[in-house]
Amino acid sequence: MPLTGLIRLSGSMARLDNTKFHTQGYLVASTTADANATVLYTCPNNFSAIVRYLHISNNNTSNKKVYVQFYHKDDDQYHYIANGLSMAGHSVNNLVNGGFFNLHAGDKIVAYSETTNTMDIMISVEEYYDPVRNI
């Protein structure tokens, strides 16, 4: 009998019938990188996730820079998604643009900007129950 409700992510089986959708908006307070950056999303234990939407809005009248990083738990390293993205006052930018990012338990998306509280970021992810990934 064929399996239904399953997709394959990074060598393990994730259950679609246990999918959760998560959307959250943040005002970026941090002005420093890595562990001090504002955490936008952390993939929970026993889950994998797909970042479907990552929208940035400069709420200031002046040009500002924003930095978005991916924290990869497997190697305990931060990697830039956007490194000093210059945004005009009251402009917006979508970092995913029809693509996606795959995350696994403990991975994070974090952000900081050159000036506190000038960037609003909205992130939307699909979480898939994926306990086999952690074995």
C-alpha positions in Angstrom: 0.0 0.0 0.0 1.5 3.4 -1.0 2.3 5.9 1.8 0.3 9.1 1.8 0.8 12.4 3.6 4.6 12.1 3.5 7.3 14.1 1.8 11.1 13.5 1.7 13.3 16.2 3.3 17.0 15.7 3.5 17.0 12.0 3.7 14.2 11.6 6.2 10.4 11.3 6.0 8.4 14.3 7.2 4.7 13.9 7.9 2.4 16.3 6.1 -0.5 15.5 8.3 1.4 17.1 11.2 2.2 20.3 9.3 2.1 23.6 11.2 2.1 27.1 9.6 3.9 29.9 11.5 3.8 33.6 10.5 5.3 36.3 12.7 6.3 39.9 12.4 9.2 41.5 14.3 10.6 45.0 14.9 14.4 44.4 14.7 15.9 45.8 17.9 19.4 44.4 17.5 22.4 46.2 15.9 24.9 43.4 16.3 25.4 40.0 14.6 25.2 36.3 15.3 24.0 35.3 18.8 23.2 39.0 19.7 20.9 39.5 16.6 17.1 39.5 16.9 15.8 35.9 16.5 13.1 35.8 13.9 12.5 32.0 13.9 14.0 28.9 15.5 13.1 25.5 14.1 11.7 23.4 17.0 13.0 20.0 18.0 11.7 17.1 16.0 10.7 19.4 13.1 12.0 20.5 9.8 10.8 23.8 8.3 10.6 25.6 5.0 10.8 29.4 5.0 8.3 30.5 2.4 8.3 34.3 3.0 10.8 36.7 4.4 9.7 40.3 3.9 11.7 43.4 5.1 10.3 46.9 5.5 12.3 50.0 6.3 10.0 52.0 8.6 12.4 55.0 8.6 12.5 58.0 6.3 16.3 57.5 5.7 18.3 54.9 3.9 19.2 52.1 6.3 21.1 48.8 6.1 19.7 45.4 7.3 21.5 42.1 7.8 19.8 38.7 7.8 21.6 35.5 8.9 20.9 31.8 8.9 22.3 29.9 11.9 23.1 26.3 11.0 23.1 24.3 14.2 24.9 21.3 12.7 28.1 23.3 12.3 27.3 26.1 14.9 27.9 28.8 12.2 26.1 31.9 11.1 25.8 32.5 7.3 24.5 35.7 5.7 21.4 35.7 3.6 21.5 39.5 3.3 24.8 41.3 4.3 24.3 45.1 4.6 21.3 45.3 2.3 20.8 49.0 1.7 17.1 50.0 1.7 15.7 53.4 0.9 13.4 55.0 3.4 10.0 53.4 3.6 11.0 50.7 1.1 10.4 47.0 1.1 12.3 43.9 0.0 11.4 40.2 -0.2 14.3 37.8 0.3 12.7 34.6 -0.7 11.0 35.7 -4.0 9.4 32.4 -4.9 12.2 30.2 -3.6 12.6 28.8 -0.1 15.0 28.0 2.7 15.1 24.5 4.4 15.7 24.5 8.1 16.1 21.7 10.6 15.8 21.4 14.4 17.8 24.2 16.1 18.5 26.2 12.9 17.5 29.9 13.1 16.9 33.0 11.1 18.2 36.1 12.8 18.5 39.8 11.8 20.0 43.1 12.8 20.2 46.6 11.4 22.5 49.6 11.6 19.9 51.5 13.7 17.6 49.9 16.3 13.9 49.6 15.6 14.1 50.8 11.9 13.3 47.5 10.2 10.2 45.4 10.4 10.5 41.8 9.2 7.7 39.3 8.6 8.6 35.6 8.3 6.3 32.7 7.3 7.3 29.1 7.6 5.8 25.6 7.2 6.9 23.2 9.9 6.9 19.4 9.3 7.1 16.8 12.0 10.4 15.1 11.3 11.7 13.1 14.3 13.7 10.7 12.2 16.0 13.6 11.1 17.4 13.8 14.7 18.4 10.1 14.9 
